[in-house]
Amino acid sequence: MEKRMTIKDIARLAGVSVGAVSTAFSKKSSNVHLSEKTREKIFRIAQENHYIPNITARSMQSQKSYLLGFFYRSNNPFLQTNLLKGIKKVCYEHDYDIIVYPCDTLEEEAHNLQTPHVNQLDGIITTPMIEDGRTNEVLYRSLLERGIPLVQLFAELWQDLPFIGRDYKQIGNNAVNLLYENGHRHVAMMVFPNYTDRRVGLNNALMVEGVQSAVDSLGMELELLTISNDAPREEYIRAADREAEKLLHMSRRPTALITASGLLAYGAYSCLSRNGIKVPSEMSLLACGDDIEQFSQLAPNLSYFPVELEEMGVMSARFCLEKRSGSPLKHYFTSSVCKGNTVANRAGSGR
């Protein structure tokens, strides 16, 4: 059986130190300076001898696994893919790899958290699940107690643990102010039904609070629309379409609709378009998030407040690599609006 090449063999053939070979294969900064000619020589010899860097040996030497775990609910590929872009960027810079743990139920998340190799992770990034008020808090805290840094994204289920998310109350406030500046005085908001349960729907509750606060302070009128409780995520667009029908039957129709997400905005647009309501001249449309690919080829270029997904991924990965397991990290993003073309300026219209 042919002997497998080691880093020492490559160093000997290249006439350099083991540290030089390690530096050549690492993207991290190092005290060892290599000329481009030496680096190319190391790569050529490694390729000729079919050498692959041994991540296991590197892990044993540094007491790191060079692995981050990303735990997420698999029902929204758009969000997760863009979060992974940021996580991957940091991992690439530091020679780390990512293990992804998708799940659809609380039980699947619990299974993922109890797999043997989870104990070797150098950090955990999670969009934690909650079902009927239940979570996997005990399992997450058990891993945290073993010294594994952990960051919650989007859902701040545990106030004392590190969190990166959005300032939903401010975003709701900003949405109303934007419409007010464009001459709107009577608006509607479409939101998910869990906004009444702060344990399950805290983000939506905060968004509604922000909208209501701004409406009250500016002397505006607000109509609240809530999609059906029993609508599964894959039916949100259709549910929003049905809920938007209520706008058509109001004696005094609002001039603008704020939605909690892009999904709801496109569902509402479907209804408005089918019933001959022109967007934005007759009804402005503004989304407080982008949780879906833009449908600009089929619908107007939506005006929305983007979610800083890639930035969240970058920040969470850097937090884990800094081994800040005891840090009280709290960061809330508040994005500027992507203007699109679904908000009309009604100043001087008299409405």
Contacts in CASP RR format, 6 or more apart in sequence:
PFRMAT RR
TARGET T0000
AUTHOR 0000-0000-0000
METHOD contacts of the structure
MODEL  1
MEKRMTIKDIARLAGVSVGAVSTAFSKKSSNVHLSEKTREKIFRIAQENH
YIPNITARSMQSQKSYLLGFFYRSNNPFLQTNLLKGIKKVCYEHDYDIIV
YPCDTLEEEAHNLQTPHVNQLDGIITTPMIEDGRTNEVLYRSLLERGIPL
VQLFAELWQDLPFIGRDYKQIGNNAVNLLYENGHRHVAMMVFPNYTDRRV
GLNNALMVEGVQSAVDSLGMELELLTISNDAPREEYIRAADREAEKLLHM
SRRPTALITASGLLAYGAYSCLSRNGIKVPSEMSLLACGDDIEQFSQLAP
NLSYFPVELEEMGVMSARFCLEKRSGSPLKHYFTSSVCKGNTVANRAGSG
R
5 46 0 8 1.000
5 49 0 8 1.000
5 50 0 8 1.000
5 51 0 8 1.000
6 54 0 8 1.000
7 18 0 8 1.000
7 21 0 8 1.000
7 22 0 8 1.000
7 51 0 8 1.000
7 53 0 8 1.000
7 54 0 8 1.000
7 57 0 8 1.000
8 18 0 8 1.000
9 49 0 8 1.000
9 51 0 8 1.000
10 21 0 8 1.000
10 42 0 8 1.000
10 45 0 8 1.000
10 46 0 8 1.000
10 49 0 8 1.000
10 51 0 8 1.000
11 17 0 8 1.000
11 18 0 8 1.000
11 19 0 8 1.000
11 20 0 8 1.000
11 21 0 8 1.000
13 45 0 8 1.000
13 49 0 8 1.000
14 20 0 8 1.000
14 21 0 8 1.000
14 38 0 8 1.000
14 41 0 8 1.000
14 42 0 8 1.000
14 45 0 8 1.000
16 38 0 8 1.000
16 42 0 8 1.000
17 32 0 8 1.000
19 32 0 8 1.000
20 32 0 8 1.000
20 34 0 8 1.000
20 38 0 8 1.000
20 42 0 8 1.000
21 42 0 8 1.000
21 46 0 8 1.000
22 30 0 8 1.000
22 32 0 8 1.000
22 58 0 8 1.000
23 30 0 8 1.000
23 32 0 8 1.000
23 34 0 8 1.000
24 34 0 8 1.000
24 38 0 8 1.000
24 39 0 8 1.000
24 42 0 8 1.000
24 43 0 8 1.000
25 42 0 8 1.000
25 46 0 8 1.000
25 53 0 8 1.000
26 95 0 8 1.000
27 92 0 8 1.000
27 93 0 8 1.000
27 94 0 8 1.000
27 95 0 8 1.000
28 93 0 8 1.000
28 94 0 8 1.000
28 95 0 8 1.000
34 42 0 8 1.000
45 51 0 8 1.000
55 66 0 8 1.000
55 97 0 8 1.000
58 66 0 8 1.000
59 65 0 8 1.000
59 66 0 8 1.000
64 122 0 8 1.000
65 120 0 8 1.000
65 121 0 8 1.000
65 122 0 8 1.000
66 95 0 8 1.000
66 96 0 8 1.000
66 97 0 8 1.000
66 122 0 8 1.000
67 96 0 8 1.000
67 97 0 8 1.000
67 98 0 8 1.000
67 99 0 8 1.000
67 117 0 8 1.000
67 120 0 8 1.000
67 121 0 8 1.000
67 122 0 8 1.000
68 87 0 8 1.000
68 91 0 8 1.000
68 96 0 8 1.000
68 97 0 8 1.000
68 98 0 8 1.000
68 99 0 8 1.000
68 121 0 8 1.000
68 122 0 8 1.000
68 123 0 8 1.000
68 124 0 8 1.000
68 125 0 8 1.000
68 317 0 8 1.000
68 320 0 8 1.000
68 321 0 8 1.000
69 98 0 8 1.000
69 99 0 8 1.000
69 100 0 8 1.000
69 101 0 8 1.000
69 118 0 8 1.000
69 121 0 8 1.000
69 123 0 8 1.000
69 124 0 8 1.000
69 125 0 8 1.000
70 83 0 8 1.000
70 84 0 8 1.000
70 87 0 8 1.000
70 98 0 8 1.000
70 99 0 8 1.000
70 100 0 8 1.000
70 101 0 8 1.000
70 125 0 8 1.000
70 126 0 8 1.000
71 101 0 8 1.000
71 103 0 8 1.000
71 109 0 8 1.000
71 112 0 8 1.000
71 113 0 8 1.000
71 124 0 8 1.000
71 125 0 8 1.000
71 126 0 8 1.000
71 127 0 8 1.000
71 128 0 8 1.000
72 80 0 8 1.000
72 83 0 8 1.000
72 100 0 8 1.000
72 101 0 8 1.000
72 102 0 8 1.000
72 103 0 8 1.000
72 126 0 8 1.000
72 127 0 8 1.000
73 102 0 8 1.000
73 103 0 8 1.000
73 104 0 8 1.000
73 109 0 8 1.000
73 127 0 8 1.000
73 129 0 8 1.000
74 80 0 8 1.000
74 102 0 8 1.000
74 103 0 8 1.000
74 104 0 8 1.000
75 104 0 8 1.000
75 233 0 8 1.000
75 234 0 8 1.000
76 233 0 8 1.000
76 291 0 8 1.000
78 291 0 8 1.000
78 292 0 8 1.000
78 293 0 8 1.000
79 127 0 8 1.000
79 291 0 8 1.000
79 307 0 8 1.000
79 309 0 8 1.000
80 102 0 8 1.000
80 127 0 8 1.000
82 309 0 8 1.000
82 310 0 8 1.000
83 125 0 8 1.000
83 127 0 8 1.000
83 153 0 8 1.000
83 309 0 8 1.000
83 310 0 8 1.000
83 312 0 8 1.000
83 313 0 8 1.000
84 98 0 8 1.000
84 100 0 8 1.000
84 313 0 8 1.000
85 309 0 8 1.000
85 310 0 8 1.000
85 313 0 8 1.000
86 309 0 8 1.000
86 310 0 8 1.000
86 311 0 8 1.000
86 312 0 8 1.000
86 313 0 8 1.000
86 314 0 8 1.000
86 317 0 8 1.000
87 98 0 8 1.000
87 125 0 8 1.000
87 313 0 8 1.000
87 314 0 8 1.000
87 316 0 8 1.000
87 317 0 8 1.000
88 98 0 8 1.000
89 310 0 8 1.000
89 314 0 8 1.000
89 317 0 8 1.000
90 96 0 8 1.000
90 313 0 8 1.000
90 314 0 8 1.000
90 317 0 8 1.000
90 318 0 8 1.000
90 321 0 8 1.000
91 97 0 8 1.000
91 98 0 8 1.000
91 317 0 8 1.000
94 321 0 8 1.000
96 122 0 8 1.000
96 317 0 8 1.000
96 321 0 8 1.000
99 117 0 8 1.000
99 121 0 8 1.000
101 109 0 8 1.000
101 112 0 8 1.000
101 113 0 8 1.000
103 109 0 8 1.000
103 111 0 8 1.000
103 112 0 8 1.000
103 129 0 8 1.000
105 129 0 8 1.000
105 131 0 8 1.000
106 129 0 8 1.000
106 130 0 8 1.000
106 131 0 8 1.000
106 134 0 8 1.000
106 135 0 8 1.000
106 136 0 8 1.000
109 128 0 8 1.000
109 129 0 8 1.000
109 136 0 8 1.000
110 136 0 8 1.000
110 139 0 8 1.000
112 118 0 8 1.000
113 136 0 8 1.000
113 139 0 8 1.000
113 140 0 8 1.000
113 143 0 8 1.000
114 139 0 8 1.000
118 124 0 8 1.000
118 143 0 8 1.000
119 143 0 8 1.000
119 146 0 8 1.000
119 148 0 8 1.000
121 143 0 8 1.000
121 148 0 8 1.000
122 148 0 8 1.000
122 149 0 8 1.000
122 320 0 8 1.000
122 321 0 8 1.000
122 323 0 8 1.000
123 148 0 8 1.000
123 149 0 8 1.000
123 150 0 8 1.000
123 320 0 8 1.000
124 140 0 8 1.000
124 143 0 8 1.000
124 148 0 8 1.000
124 149 0 8 1.000
124 150 0 8 1.000
124 151 0 8 1.000
124 320 0 8 1.000
125 150 0 8 1.000
125 151 0 8 1.000
125 153 0 8 1.000
125 313 0 8 1.000
125 316 0 8 1.000
125 317 0 8 1.000
125 320 0 8 1.000
126 140 0 8 1.000
126 150 0 8 1.000
126 151 0 8 1.000
126 152 0 8 1.000
126 153 0 8 1.000
127 152 0 8 1.000
127 153 0 8 1.000
127 154 0 8 1.000
127 155 0 8 1.000
128 135 0 8 1.000
128 136 0 8 1.000
128 140 0 8 1.000
128 152 0 8 1.000
128 155 0 8 1.000
128 157 0 8 1.000
129 135 0 8 1.000
129 136 0 8 1.000
130 155 0 8 1.000
130 157 0 8 1.000
130 199 0 8 1.000
130 200 0 8 1.000
133 199 0 8 1.000
133 200 0 8 1.000
135 157 0 8 1.000
137 157 0 8 1.000
137 158 0 8 1.000
140 150 0 8 1.000
140 158 0 8 1.000
140 161 0 8 1.000
143 150 0 8 1.000
144 150 0 8 1.000
144 161 0 8 1.000
144 325 0 8 1.000
147 325 0 8 1.000
148 325 0 8 1.000
149 162 0 8 1.000
149 319 0 8 1.000
149 320 0 8 1.000
149 322 0 8 1.000
149 323 0 8 1.000
149 324 0 8 1.000
149 325 0 8 1.000
149 326 0 8 1.000
150 161 0 8 1.000
150 162 0 8 1.000
150 325 0 8 1.000
151 162 0 8 1.000
151 163 0 8 1.000
151 164 0 8 1.000
151 316 0 8 1.000
151 319 0 8 1.000
151 320 0 8 1.000
151 329 0 8 1.000
152 158 0 8 1.000
152 161 0 8 1.000
152 162 0 8 1.000
152 163 0 8 1.000
152 164 0 8 1.000
153 163 0 8 1.000
153 164 0 8 1.000
153 165 0 8 1.000
153 312 0 8 1.000
153 313 0 8 1.000
153 316 0 8 1.000
154 165 0 8 1.000
154 166 0 8 1.000
154 203 0 8 1.000
155 202 0 8 1.000
155 203 0 8 1.000
156 163 0 8 1.000
156 165 0 8 1.000
156 202 0 8 1.000
160 328 0 8 1.000
162 319 0 8 1.000
162 324 0 8 1.000
162 326 0 8 1.000
162 327 0 8 1.000
162 328 0 8 1.000
162 329 0 8 1.000
162 330 0 8 1.000
163 329 0 8 1.000
163 330 0 8 1.000
163 331 0 8 1.000
164 312 0 8 1.000
164 313 0 8 1.000
164 315 0 8 1.000
164 316 0 8 1.000
164 319 0 8 1.000
164 329 0 8 1.000
164 331 0 8 1.000
164 333 0 8 1.000
165 312 0 8 1.000
165 331 0 8 1.000
165 332 0 8 1.000
165 333 0 8 1.000
166 203 0 8 1.000
166 307 0 8 1.000
166 308 0 8 1.000
166 332 0 8 1.000
166 333 0 8 1.000
166 334 0 8 1.000
166 335 0 8 1.000
167 332 0 8 1.000
167 333 0 8 1.000
167 334 0 8 1.000
168 203 0 8 1.000
168 204 0 8 1.000
168 206 0 8 1.000
168 207 0 8 1.000
168 210 0 8 1.000
168 288 0 8 1.000
169 206 0 8 1.000
169 207 0 8 1.000
169 209 0 8 1.000
169 210 0 8 1.000
169 213 0 8 1.000
170 210 0 8 1.000
170 332 0 8 1.000
170 334 0 8 1.000
171 207 0 8 1.000
171 288 0 8 1.000
171 289 0 8 1.000
171 305 0 8 1.000
171 334 0 8 1.000
171 335 0 8 1.000
172 207 0 8 1.000
172 210 0 8 1.000
172 211 0 8 1.000
172 214 0 8 1.000
172 258 0 8 1.000
172 288 0 8 1.000
173 210 0 8 1.000
173 211 0 8 1.000
173 213 0 8 1.000
173 214 0 8 1.000
174 305 0 8 1.000
174 334 0 8 1.000
174 337 0 8 1.000
175 211 0 8 1.000
175 214 0 8 1.000
175 258 0 8 1.000
175 286 0 8 1.000
175 288 0 8 1.000
175 305 0 8 1.000
176 187 0 8 1.000
176 210 0 8 1.000
176 211 0 8 1.000
176 214 0 8 1.000
176 215 0 8 1.000
176 218 0 8 1.000
176 220 0 8 1.000
176 258 0 8 1.000
177 214 0 8 1.000
177 218 0 8 1.000
178 286 0 8 1.000
178 337 0 8 1.000
178 343 0 8 1.000
179 187 0 8 1.000
179 256 0 8 1.000
179 258 0 8 1.000
179 284 0 8 1.000
179 286 0 8 1.000
179 343 0 8 1.000
180 214 0 8 1.000
180 218 0 8 1.000
180 220 0 8 1.000
182 284 0 8 1.000
182 343 0 8 1.000
182 344 0 8 1.000
182 345 0 8 1.000
182 346 0 8 1.000
182 347 0 8 1.000
183 345 0 8 1.000
183 346 0 8 1.000
183 347 0 8 1.000
183 348 0 8 1.000
183 349 0 8 1.000
184 220 0 8 1.000
184 254 0 8 1.000
184 255 0 8 1.000
184 256 0 8 1.000
184 284 0 8 1.000
184 346 0 8 1.000
185 219 0 8 1.000
185 220 0 8 1.000
185 221 0 8 1.000
185 255 0 8 1.000
185 351 0 8 1.000
186 220 0 8 1.000
186 221 0 8 1.000
186 223 0 8 1.000
186 252 0 8 1.000
186 254 0 8 1.000
186 255 0 8 1.000
186 256 0 8 1.000
186 351 0 8 1.000
187 215 0 8 1.000
187 220 0 8 1.000
187 221 0 8 1.000
187 222 0 8 1.000
187 223 0 8 1.000
187 254 0 8 1.000
187 255 0 8 1.000
187 256 0 8 1.000
187 257 0 8 1.000
187 258 0 8 1.000
188 222 0 8 1.000
188 223 0 8 1.000
188 224 0 8 1.000
188 225 0 8 1.000
188 247 0 8 1.000
188 254 0 8 1.000
188 256 0 8 1.000
188 257 0 8 1.000
188 258 0 8 1.000
189 208 0 8 1.000
189 211 0 8 1.000
189 222 0 8 1.000
189 223 0 8 1.000
189 224 0 8 1.000
189 225 0 8 1.000
189 257 0 8 1.000
189 258 0 8 1.000
189 259 0 8 1.000
189 260 0 8 1.000
190 225 0 8 1.000
190 226 0 8 1.000
190 227 0 8 1.000
190 240 0 8 1.000
190 243 0 8 1.000
190 244 0 8 1.000
190 257 0 8 1.000
190 258 0 8 1.000
190 259 0 8 1.000
190 260 0 8 1.000
190 264 0 8 1.000
190 268 0 8 1.000
191 204 0 8 1.000
191 207 0 8 1.000
191 208 0 8 1.000
191 224 0 8 1.000
191 225 0 8 1.000
191 226 0 8 1.000
191 227 0 8 1.000
191 259 0 8 1.000
191 260 0 8 1.000
191 264 0 8 1.000
192 201 0 8 1.000
192 204 0 8 1.000
192 226 0 8 1.000
192 227 0 8 1.000
192 260 0 8 1.000
192 261 0 8 1.000
192 264 0 8 1.000
193 226 0 8 1.000
193 227 0 8 1.000
193 228 0 8 1.000
193 229 0 8 1.000
194 200 0 8 1.000
194 201 0 8 1.000
194 204 0 8 1.000
195 201 0 8 1.000
195 204 0 8 1.000
195 205 0 8 1.000
195 207 0 8 1.000
195 208 0 8 1.000
195 226 0 8 1.000
195 260 0 8 1.000
196 205 0 8 1.000
197 205 0 8 1.000
198 205 0 8 1.000
204 260 0 8 1.000
207 260 0 8 1.000
207 288 0 8 1.000
208 224 0 8 1.000
211 222 0 8 1.000
211 258 0 8 1.000
212 222 0 8 1.000
214 220 0 8 1.000
215 221 0 8 1.000
215 222 0 8 1.000
221 254 0 8 1.000
223 247 0 8 1.000
223 250 0 8 1.000
223 254 0 8 1.000
225 243 0 8 1.000
225 244 0 8 1.000
225 246 0 8 1.000
225 247 0 8 1.000
225 257 0 8 1.000
226 243 0 8 1.000
227 236 0 8 1.000
227 239 0 8 1.000
227 240 0 8 1.000
227 242 0 8 1.000
227 243 0 8 1.000
227 264 0 8 1.000
228 239 0 8 1.000
228 242 0 8 1.000
228 243 0 8 1.000
231 238 0 8 1.000
231 239 0 8 1.000
236 261 0 8 1.000
236 263 0 8 1.000
236 264 0 8 1.000
236 267 0 8 1.000
237 263 0 8 1.000
237 264 0 8 1.000
237 266 0 8 1.000
237 267 0 8 1.000
237 270 0 8 1.000
238 267 0 8 1.000
240 259 0 8 1.000
240 263 0 8 1.000
240 264 0 8 1.000
240 265 0 8 1.000
240 266 0 8 1.000
240 267 0 8 1.000
240 268 0 8 1.000
240 270 0 8 1.000
240 271 0 8 1.000
241 267 0 8 1.000
241 268 0 8 1.000
241 270 0 8 1.000
241 271 0 8 1.000
242 271 0 8 1.000
243 268 0 8 1.000
244 257 0 8 1.000
244 267 0 8 1.000
244 268 0 8 1.000
244 270 0 8 1.000
244 271 0 8 1.000
244 272 0 8 1.000
245 271 0 8 1.000
245 275 0 8 1.000
247 253 0 8 1.000
247 254 0 8 1.000
247 257 0 8 1.000
247 271 0 8 1.000
247 272 0 8 1.000
247 277 0 8 1.000
247 283 0 8 1.000
248 271 0 8 1.000
248 275 0 8 1.000
248 277 0 8 1.000
253 283 0 8 1.000
254 283 0 8 1.000
255 282 0 8 1.000
255 283 0 8 1.000
255 284 0 8 1.000
255 346 0 8 1.000
255 351 0 8 1.000
256 283 0 8 1.000
256 284 0 8 1.000
256 285 0 8 1.000
256 286 0 8 1.000
256 343 0 8 1.000
257 265 0 8 1.000
257 268 0 8 1.000
257 283 0 8 1.000
257 284 0 8 1.000
257 285 0 8 1.000
257 286 0 8 1.000
258 286 0 8 1.000
258 287 0 8 1.000
258 288 0 8 1.000
259 265 0 8 1.000
259 268 0 8 1.000
259 285 0 8 1.000
259 286 0 8 1.000
259 287 0 8 1.000
259 288 0 8 1.000
260 287 0 8 1.000
260 288 0 8 1.000
260 289 0 8 1.000
261 287 0 8 1.000
261 288 0 8 1.000
261 289 0 8 1.000
261 290 0 8 1.000
261 291 0 8 1.000
261 292 0 8 1.000
262 287 0 8 1.000
262 289 0 8 1.000
262 290 0 8 1.000
262 291 0 8 1.000
262 292 0 8 1.000
262 302 0 8 1.000
262 304 0 8 1.000
263 291 0 8 1.000
263 292 0 8 1.000
264 287 0 8 1.000
265 285 0 8 1.000
265 286 0 8 1.000
265 287 0 8 1.000
265 302 0 8 1.000
265 304 0 8 1.000
265 342 0 8 1.000
266 292 0 8 1.000
266 295 0 8 1.000
266 299 0 8 1.000
266 302 0 8 1.000
268 285 0 8 1.000
269 279 0 8 1.000
269 285 0 8 1.000
269 299 0 8 1.000
269 300 0 8 1.000
269 302 0 8 1.000
269 342 0 8 1.000
270 299 0 8 1.000
272 278 0 8 1.000
272 279 0 8 1.000
272 283 0 8 1.000
272 285 0 8 1.000
273 279 0 8 1.000
273 299 0 8 1.000
277 283 0 8 1.000
279 285 0 8 1.000
279 300 0 8 1.000
279 342 0 8 1.000
280 300 0 8 1.000
280 341 0 8 1.000
280 342 0 8 1.000
280 343 0 8 1.000
280 344 0 8 1.000
281 344 0 8 1.000
284 303 0 8 1.000
284 342 0 8 1.000
284 343 0 8 1.000
284 344 0 8 1.000
284 346 0 8 1.000
285 300 0 8 1.000
285 302 0 8 1.000
285 303 0 8 1.000
285 342 0 8 1.000
285 343 0 8 1.000
286 303 0 8 1.000
286 304 0 8 1.000
286 337 0 8 1.000
286 342 0 8 1.000
286 343 0 8 1.000
287 302 0 8 1.000
287 303 0 8 1.000
287 304 0 8 1.000
287 305 0 8 1.000
288 304 0 8 1.000
288 305 0 8 1.000
289 304 0 8 1.000
289 305 0 8 1.000
289 306 0 8 1.000
289 307 0 8 1.000
290 302 0 8 1.000
290 304 0 8 1.000
290 305 0 8 1.000
290 306 0 8 1.000
290 307 0 8 1.000
290 338 0 8 1.000
291 307 0 8 1.000
294 301 0 8 1.000
294 302 0 8 1.000
295 302 0 8 1.000
296 302 0 8 1.000
300 340 0 8 1.000
300 341 0 8 1.000
300 342 0 8 1.000
301 340 0 8 1.000
301 341 0 8 1.000
301 342 0 8 1.000
302 338 0 8 1.000
302 340 0 8 1.000
302 342 0 8 1.000
303 337 0 8 1.000
303 338 0 8 1.000
303 339 0 8 1.000
303 340 0 8 1.000
303 341 0 8 1.000
303 342 0 8 1.000
303 343 0 8 1.000
304 337 0 8 1.000
304 338 0 8 1.000
304 340 0 8 1.000
305 335 0 8 1.000
305 336 0 8 1.000
305 337 0 8 1.000
305 338 0 8 1.000
306 335 0 8 1.000
306 338 0 8 1.000
307 333 0 8 1.000
307 335 0 8 1.000
308 333 0 8 1.000
308 335 0 8 1.000
311 333 0 8 1.000
312 333 0 8 1.000
315 331 0 8 1.000
319 327 0 8 1.000
319 329 0 8 1.000
END
